[in-house]
Amino acid sequence: MPERIHRKGSSNEAYIIKRLKAKEMRNFSGFTEDDEEFIKSLLRAFEMA
């Protein structure tokens, strides 16, 4: 039986990035300016990692 090799957190990371970039997130009007800045900082952090 072949061993499965998983990078820790890679699937969770990809899912979070996908959700943060989703059309629903971009078009949601309920975010404050602080919320939007926080989301942008999260995306930058994930892209740098």
Backbone hydrogen bonds, N-H to C=O, Kabsch-Sander energy under -0.5 kcal/mol:
donor,donor_aa,acceptor,acceptor_aa,energy
6,H,4,R,-0.6
10,S,7,R,-1.6
13,E,9,G,-3.0
14,A,10,S,-2.3
15,Y,11,S,-2.1
16,I,12,N,-2.6
17,I,13,E,-2.4
18,K,14,A,-2.4
19,R,15,Y,-2.4
20,L,16,I,-2.6
21,K,17,I,-1.9
22,A,19,R,-0.8
26,R,22,A,-2.0
27,N,23,K,-2.3
28,F,24,E,-0.7
28,F,25,M,-0.5
31,F,28,F,-0.6
36,E,32,T,-2.2
37,E,33,E,-2.3
38,F,34,D,-2.3
39,I,35,D,-2.4
40,K,36,E,-2.2
41,S,37,E,-2.3
42,L,38,F,-2.2
43,L,39,I,-2.3
44,R,40,K,-2.3
45,A,41,S,-2.3
46,F,42,L,-2.6
47,E,43,L,-2.3
48,M,44,R,-1.8
49,A,45,A,-1.3
